């Protein structure tokens, strides 16, 4: 379980990223975080794995106060939290399987990492992760020969290879065309249901959030203004989240 208690995040330049946030997320939930650019969506998910430190309040994951973690404890904690970015963050000149295998590097002796030595068991595990996202036929293809959607699936497979209990995704489909975005969102939903992994997605397109997530958290100016089932989101709620401004939707193809 992830729990925010009166959490505030103030950046060094004085910008308030989060303000008095109270939020509880149970294991296995699929949560979409929506709001205007700069509302605090990325800040919220990046505090969970300590990419950003909170300024006030308490943030616990499975009962552990994340601000108490240091060194090896923090690195071990982060192994259980996968992170997926809009930009994929792949070594594009390397193969799909080699990119997925990099998720195992933190647990390997330095000399094996240097020489790229992976066991048969590690390679099988990587192939299983690739198969889970439906691109097993691309396992030995260089990533620069893949489409954007396929590259995001590689990033998802790499994260699955960590055996995470939580996946944080920061605008994972923003760079994809509408059809591919829906396919990738479908992958997230299937993995959430089949593997009981908690998934928190910071997403720009409201229609995708409502279509695929079970729960929606709406943020405006660092404060949560809606938290509830996706099925209960109304136009009035969206107007409050977006302060009456245009609500972003995915284009249709």
N, C-alpha and C positions, 0 to 999 in steps of 0.2 A: 504493500500500500504506500502511496505517496501522499504526504500531508503537509500543506502549507498552513502555518498559524501566524496570522498578522505579519506576513512577510512584506518588507519594503526593500526595494533596490534603488539606490541613488548612485548614479555614475559620477566619476571624479569631476566632470564638468558641470555638475549640479542637475543634470537631467534626471527626472524621476521615471524609472523604468517600470516599477511596480509599487503600488501603494496599498498597504494594509490588506494583502490578499489572504483570504481563507479559502482553502480548496482541499478536497479529499478525493483521491482517485484509487479505486479498488483494483486488485489484480485482475487482469483480463479485460479491462474496459478499453474501448476504442473511442478516443476523445478527439474531436476537432476543435482547434482554437481559432476563432475568427476575430476580425477587427481591422480597422484602418492601418495603413503603414505607420509605424512608430507608436502604435497603441500599447505595445508591450508583449506581443505574441512570442517573438523570438527570445526575449528576456526570460519569460516564464519557463520555457522548456530548457533553456540553457543553464538555469540555476539548478535544475534537478541533478545534472551530472557535474556540477561545479565548474562549468566553463565560465560562469559568472558567479561571484560570491554575493550573497545577500547582505544587505546593510543592517536590517533589523528583523526580528521575528525568529521563527524556528521552521526549518524544513527537514522533514524526516522521510527516509525511504526504508520500508520494512523495519521500522523502529530505530533506524540509525540516524542520528543527527549529522547531516552531511558536512556541516561546518566544523565538526570535530575531527574529520579525517585528514591525514597527512601522509605524504610519502607513499610507501608500499600499500598502506591501507586504502588510500585514495585511488591508486592505480587498480587495485583488486576490485574495489567498488565499481569503478568505471567499466570493468570488463563485463559486468552484468547489465550494462546500459548501452544499447546500440544507438548510434547517431547517424542520421542520413541527411545529406545536404542537397540543395538545389543543383549544385555544380558537380555532383557525382563523386569528385575527389578520387579518381582512378589514375593508375599509371597506364596511360592510353597505349603506350608502345609495348605493353606486356599483355599476356593472354588473360582470358577470363579467370581460369583456374589459379593463375599466379596472383591475380588481384585478390581473389577470395582467400587464398592461403596467407596473405599478409595479416589477416585478423588473428593468426596464431603466433605471430612474431613476439608479442610481449611475454609469452610463456616459454619461449625457447632460449637455449644457451646462445650466447652472442656469436660463437663460431658457426653454429648452424644457420643463424640468421645471415651472417656475412657470406656464407657459401651457398645459401639457398637450399639447404638440405631439409627435405620434408619426408616424413615416414609414409609408408603405404597407408596406414590408418588415417593420417592427416589428409592425404590426397582423396581417400574415399569419402571422408567427412565433407571435404570441400565440394566434391562432385554431388553429394547428396543435397547440400545447400543450393547448389546451382540448379539441380533438378526441381527443387521446391518452388523456384520462381519461373520454371518452364523454359529454360534456355540451355538445357544439357547439351544440345547439339552444337552450341557455341563455345563449349568449355575450352577448346584449344585455339580459339579465334582471338586475334588481337583486338583490344577494346576500341582502337581507333577505326575499326571496320564495322562497328556496331551502330545502330540507331540510338537516338537519345533515350528512348524507352528501354531498349535493351541494356544500355549503360546504367540506367537507374536500377534495373533488375540485378545487375552485377553488384551494385552497391548494397542492395537489399540482401543478396546472397552472402556477401562478405559479413554483413551484420549478423545474419542468422548463424553463421559459422562460429560466432562468439558464444552461442547458446544464451542469449540475453533473456532476462525476464521482462525488460522494458525496452521499447524502441521509441526514440525521439526523432521526429522527422521535421526538418525546417524547410518549408515550401518545397516538398519533394517533386511536385508535378508542375511547378511554375514555368519550367523551360520546355515543357512537352506540348505537343499538339493535343486538341481536345479528345480525340479517340484514344491516343496512347495514354493520356492522363487517366482516363477512366479504366483502362486495362491495369495500370499500375495501382490505382486506388483499389481495384478489385483484388490485386495480389495482397495488399495490406490487410484488407478485410478477411480474406481467406486465411491468412497466416494468423491473424488475431483469433479467429474462431477455432482453427485446428490446433494451435499450439498454446492457446491461453496466454499470449504475450500481451502485456499492456502496451498500447500504442497511442502516443500523443502526437498529433499532426498540427503544425502551424500551417494553415492553408488560406490562400488568398481568395479562391473561388467558393462562394457560399453554396452554390448549388451542389458542388461535389461534397462539401462538408455534410450537407443535409441528406445526400443520397447514400453515403457510405458509412458515416460515423453513427454510433449509437447515442452519443452524448455530445453536446456542443457547449463550449465555454466562450462567451463573448466578452472581449476586453475593450475598454475605451479609456484612454489616458491613464493606463496603468492599473485601472480598477476593473474588477469583474462586475459586469452589469447584467449578465445572464449566465445561468448554469442549469442545464436540464436536458431532457431527451430531445434528440434532433427532430422527432416527430411533432413536438409541441412548439417549435419555433414559428412565430407569426411575423407578419410584415411589421407590426407594431414593435416587436422585439428587435427586429433587424434595424428599424429606424433609430432605435435607442442606441444600439451597438455602433452604428455608423453615423450617428449624430445627424441623421436626415440627409446624408450625402449619398451619392450613387453607390449602389451595392454591386460589387464585382461578381460577374458570372462567367463561367467558361463559355467560350465561343462554340457554336454548333457547326459540325461538319457533316 
